[in-house]
Amino acid sequence: MTDHSSSTRTWRLKAAGAGALSLAAMLIAGAALDDRVPPLDSWIVGHLYSRPDTTPALIATVISGAGTLLGLALLLATASVLLWRRRAGAARLLPRHGALLVACLATLALQAAFRRSGPPVTTQDWTYPSGHVTVLAALAFTAFVISLELSAAWRVTVLAGGVTMLAAVAASRVTLGEHYLVDVVGALFATIGAGLLTVAALNLRPRGQAAPRPVAS
């Protein structure tokens, strides 16, 4: 086995292991909580809930709606840059990135498995994991994996943009009373876990991180 193939195998095992741990943590937390509400979530609902027709609620609603659109724009921009800079390579890579996005979005099905009720201030049902955060996390994670094929500046831009949007949308969903904090955290763990498992399965290791080939003596 060459150094290159050994390094690739190790990288894939690490990604798969991290993904499995992340997804398992989300599943175990959901099963352990059942319909119980953590004390922190009870405190948040009692102190940080933005009532309808108030300025904070309006701002949170706008952020919640705009987040997904901005996440989609980030993904499309990153994919377009990859296609422009590496036409031949992008044609091979982007279908696998599409499969990565689908795998991340598939974690939405876990809502039906847990059927957990949301905060009592709204009528939301099946809130674990958060749908809004799952969709945005899937878009941001896929965009970041694509950006690993680009420059360091693109990686930093996508990472900073994705984290900022996720934090803003997650906070908006919680303050609107649509989700508990555990719902949005669970969505992040599930989406990232599924994403890492898919990255390992499809060997989406960035070309720039490949180990150098051994030099013949």
NORPE-V388946 format. One record per residue. N is the residue number from 1. RES is the residue in one letter. PSI is psi in radians with two decimals (* if undefined). BURIAL is # if it has 16 or more other ideal C-beta (glycine too) atoms within 10 Angstrom, else .. Layout:
n->{N	N}
res->{RES	RES}
psi->{PSI	PSI}
burial->{BURIAL	BURIAL}
This chain:
n->{1	2	3	4	5	6	7	8	9	10	11	12	13	14	15	16	17	18	19	20	21	22	23	24	25	26	27	28	29	30	31	32	33	34	35	36	37	38	39	40	41	42	43	44	45	46	47	48	49	50	51	52	53	54	55	56	57	58	59	60	61	62	63	64	65	66	67	68	69	70	71	72	73	74	75	76	77	78	79	80	81	82	83	84	85	86	87	88	89	90	91	92	93	94	95	96	97	98	99	100	101	102	103	104	105	106	107	108	109	110	111	112	113	114	115	116	117	118	119	120	121	122	123	124	125	126	127	128	129	130	131	132	133	134	135	136	137	138	139	140	141	142	143	144	145	146	147	148	149	150	151	152	153	154	155	156	157	158	159	160	161	162	163	164	165	166	167	168	169	170	171	172	173	174	175	176	177	178	179	180	181	182	183	184	185	186	187	188	189	190	191	192	193	194	195	196	197	198	199	200	201	202	203	204	205	206	207	208	209	210	211	212	213	214	215	216	217}
res->{M	T	D	H	S	S	S	T	R	T	W	R	L	K	A	A	G	A	G	A	L	S	L	A	A	M	L	I	A	G	A	A	L	D	D	R	V	P	P	L	D	S	W	I	V	G	H	L	Y	S	R	P	D	T	T	P	A	L	I	A	T	V	I	S	G	A	G	T	L	L	G	L	A	L	L	L	A	T	A	S	V	L	L	W	R	R	R	A	G	A	A	R	L	L	P	R	H	G	A	L	L	V	A	C	L	A	T	L	A	L	Q	A	A	F	R	R	S	G	P	P	V	T	T	Q	D	W	T	Y	P	S	G	H	V	T	V	L	A	A	L	A	F	T	A	F	V	I	S	L	E	L	S	A	A	W	R	V	T	V	L	A	G	G	V	T	M	L	A	A	V	A	A	S	R	V	T	L	G	E	H	Y	L	V	D	V	V	G	A	L	F	A	T	I	G	A	G	L	L	T	V	A	A	L	N	L	R	P	R	G	Q	A	A	P	R	P	V	A	S}
psi->{2.25	2.87	-0.64	-0.86	-0.61	-0.72	-0.72	-0.75	-0.74	-0.76	-0.77	-0.67	-0.70	-0.75	-0.76	-0.71	-0.78	-0.70	-0.74	-0.71	-0.74	-0.81	-0.69	-0.69	-0.72	-0.77	-0.75	-0.74	-0.75	-0.74	-0.66	-0.66	-0.68	-2.10	0.13	2.58	2.12	2.59	-0.69	-0.72	-0.68	-0.72	-0.74	-0.80	-0.67	-0.43	-0.42	0.04	2.26	1.96	2.61	2.66	0.36	2.80	-0.79	-0.66	-0.68	-0.78	-0.77	-0.64	-0.74	-0.79	-0.75	-0.71	-0.66	-0.44	-0.80	-0.72	-0.72	-0.65	-0.71	-0.72	-0.69	-0.75	-0.81	-0.68	-0.75	-0.74	-0.65	-0.70	-0.73	-0.73	-0.65	-0.72	-0.54	1.26	-0.90	-0.81	-0.65	-0.65	-0.49	-0.61	-0.70	-0.64	-0.63	-0.59	-0.58	-0.70	-0.63	-0.78	-0.77	-0.74	-0.71	-0.75	-0.45	-0.33	-0.20	-0.50	-0.33	-0.35	-0.71	-0.46	-0.68	-0.62	0.78	2.35	2.62	-2.99	2.58	-0.20	-0.21	3.12	0.32	2.45	2.84	1.04	0.00	2.00	2.85	2.25	-0.79	-0.81	-0.63	-0.83	-0.82	-0.70	-0.66	-0.76	-0.80	-0.72	-0.77	-0.73	-0.69	-0.72	-0.70	-0.72	-0.36	-0.31	-0.09	-2.79	2.89	-0.61	-0.72	-0.72	-0.79	-0.74	-0.83	-0.74	-0.82	-0.76	-0.76	-0.79	-0.73	-0.81	-0.71	-0.74	-0.74	-0.80	-0.73	-0.78	-0.68	-0.70	-0.62	-0.79	-0.44	-0.14	0.27	-0.44	2.71	2.84	-0.66	-0.49	-0.76	-0.62	-0.73	-0.67	-0.71	-0.80	-0.75	-0.80	-0.80	-0.68	-0.85	-0.65	-0.78	-0.69	-0.70	-0.70	-0.74	-0.76	-0.67	0.02	0.97	0.63	2.25	2.45	-0.60	-0.28	0.08	2.54	2.55	2.51	2.49	2.47	2.27	2.39	*}
burial->{.	.	.	.	.	.	.	#	.	.	#	#	.	.	#	#	.	#	#	.	.	#	#	.	.	#	#	.	.	#	.	.	#	.	.	.	#	.	.	.	#	.	.	#	#	.	.	.	#	#	.	.	.	.	.	.	#	.	.	#	#	.	#	#	.	.	#	#	.	#	#	.	.	#	#	.	#	#	#	.	#	#	.	.	.	.	.	.	.	#	.	.	#	.	.	.	#	.	.	#	#	.	#	#	#	.	#	#	.	#	#	.	.	#	.	#	.	#	#	.	.	.	.	#	.	#	#	#	#	#	#	#	#	#	#	#	#	#	#	#	#	#	#	#	#	#	#	#	#	#	.	.	.	#	#	.	#	#	.	.	#	#	.	.	#	#	.	#	#	#	#	#	#	#	#	#	#	#	#	#	#	#	#	#	#	#	#	#	#	#	#	#	#	#	#	#	#	#	#	#	#	#	.	#	#	.	.	.	.	.	.	.	.	.	.	.	.}
